[in-house]
Amino acid sequence: MLKKLKNILLLQGVVVVYTISGVMSKNASASKGDSVRFLFFFGMEFVILGIYALLWQQIIKRFELSVAYANRSMSVLWSMVWAVVLFHDSITLHNIIGVLLVTAGTIIINTDTKEAPDD
């Protein structure tokens, strides 16, 4: 049970890394003609996506593929957190309901599945 929880937390950490690429993309789009700022954030987006790809390859060894992809849906929650914390966006009741539904579905999938066997 503890190992499964640890693996789920690792998986969510990888999802967080994935959502940070979106933060870099938004910052790049807000550069308004500042090519140095644009190139920095655009480059960082690729670096973060590269790190994410390497981490994702390792994490899918620990889960069934369907479970791993279902957990990627939690990027909706993490993206909303970044939007509020970093960009001061507002959230609506519909946003909250949607995130709660996604979270509930992810929890159901995580409690109903088995981890991939160890090699």
Secondary structure as a PSIPRED ss2 file (coil, helix, strand):
# PSIPRED VFORMAT (PSIPRED V4.0)

   1 M C   1.000  0.000  0.000
   2 L H   0.000  1.000  0.000
   3 K H   0.000  1.000  0.000
   4 K H   0.000  1.000  0.000
   5 L H   0.000  1.000  0.000
   6 K H   0.000  1.000  0.000
   7 N H   0.000  1.000  0.000
   8 I H   0.000  1.000  0.000
   9 L H   0.000  1.000  0.000
  10 L H   0.000  1.000  0.000
  11 L H   0.000  1.000  0.000
  12 Q H   0.000  1.000  0.000
  13 G H   0.000  1.000  0.000
  14 V H   0.000  1.000  0.000
  15 V H   0.000  1.000  0.000
  16 V H   0.000  1.000  0.000
  17 V H   0.000  1.000  0.000
  18 Y H   0.000  1.000  0.000
  19 T H   0.000  1.000  0.000
  20 I H   0.000  1.000  0.000
  21 S H   0.000  1.000  0.000
  22 G H   0.000  1.000  0.000
  23 V H   0.000  1.000  0.000
  24 M H   0.000  1.000  0.000
  25 S H   0.000  1.000  0.000
  26 K H   0.000  1.000  0.000
  27 N H   0.000  1.000  0.000
  28 A H   0.000  1.000  0.000
  29 S H   0.000  1.000  0.000
  30 A C   1.000  0.000  0.000
  31 S C   1.000  0.000  0.000
  32 K C   1.000  0.000  0.000
  33 G C   1.000  0.000  0.000
  34 D C   1.000  0.000  0.000
  35 S H   0.000  1.000  0.000
  36 V H   0.000  1.000  0.000
  37 R H   0.000  1.000  0.000
  38 F H   0.000  1.000  0.000
  39 L H   0.000  1.000  0.000
  40 F H   0.000  1.000  0.000
  41 F H   0.000  1.000  0.000
  42 F H   0.000  1.000  0.000
  43 G H   0.000  1.000  0.000
  44 M H   0.000  1.000  0.000
  45 E H   0.000  1.000  0.000
  46 F H   0.000  1.000  0.000
  47 V H   0.000  1.000  0.000
  48 I H   0.000  1.000  0.000
  49 L H   0.000  1.000  0.000
  50 G H   0.000  1.000  0.000
  51 I H   0.000  1.000  0.000
  52 Y H   0.000  1.000  0.000
  53 A H   0.000  1.000  0.000
  54 L H   0.000  1.000  0.000
  55 L H   0.000  1.000  0.000
  56 W H   0.000  1.000  0.000
  57 Q H   0.000  1.000  0.000
  58 Q H   0.000  1.000  0.000
  59 I H   0.000  1.000  0.000
  60 I C   1.000  0.000  0.000
  61 K C   1.000  0.000  0.000
  62 R C   1.000  0.000  0.000
  63 F C   1.000  0.000  0.000
  64 E C   1.000  0.000  0.000
  65 L H   0.000  1.000  0.000
  66 S H   0.000  1.000  0.000
  67 V H   0.000  1.000  0.000
  68 A H   0.000  1.000  0.000
  69 Y H   0.000  1.000  0.000
  70 A H   0.000  1.000  0.000
  71 N H   0.000  1.000  0.000
  72 R H   0.000  1.000  0.000
  73 S C   1.000  0.000  0.000
  74 M C   1.000  0.000  0.000
  75 S H   0.000  1.000  0.000
  76 V H   0.000  1.000  0.000
  77 L H   0.000  1.000  0.000
  78 W H   0.000  1.000  0.000
  79 S H   0.000  1.000  0.000
  80 M H   0.000  1.000  0.000
  81 V H   0.000  1.000  0.000
  82 W H   0.000  1.000  0.000
  83 A H   0.000  1.000  0.000
  84 V H   0.000  1.000  0.000
  85 V H   0.000  1.000  0.000
  86 L H   0.000  1.000  0.000
  87 F H   0.000  1.000  0.000
  88 H C   1.000  0.000  0.000
  89 D C   1.000  0.000  0.000
  90 S C   1.000  0.000  0.000
  91 I C   1.000  0.000  0.000
  92 T C   1.000  0.000  0.000
  93 L H   0.000  1.000  0.000
  94 H H   0.000  1.000  0.000
  95 N H   0.000  1.000  0.000
  96 I H   0.000  1.000  0.000
  97 I H   0.000  1.000  0.000
  98 G H   0.000  1.000  0.000
  99 V H   0.000  1.000  0.000
 100 L H   0.000  1.000  0.000
 101 L H   0.000  1.000  0.000
 102 V H   0.000  1.000  0.000
 103 T H   0.000  1.000  0.000
 104 A H   0.000  1.000  0.000
 105 G H   0.000  1.000  0.000
 106 T H   0.000  1.000  0.000
 107 I H   0.000  1.000  0.000
 108 I H   0.000  1.000  0.000
 109 I H   0.000  1.000  0.000
 110 N H   0.000  1.000  0.000
 111 T H   0.000  1.000  0.000
 112 D C   1.000  0.000  0.000
 113 T C   1.000  0.000  0.000
 114 K C   1.000  0.000  0.000
 115 E C   1.000  0.000  0.000
 116 A C   1.000  0.000  0.000
 117 P C   1.000  0.000  0.000
 118 D C   1.000  0.000  0.000
 119 D C   1.000  0.000  0.000
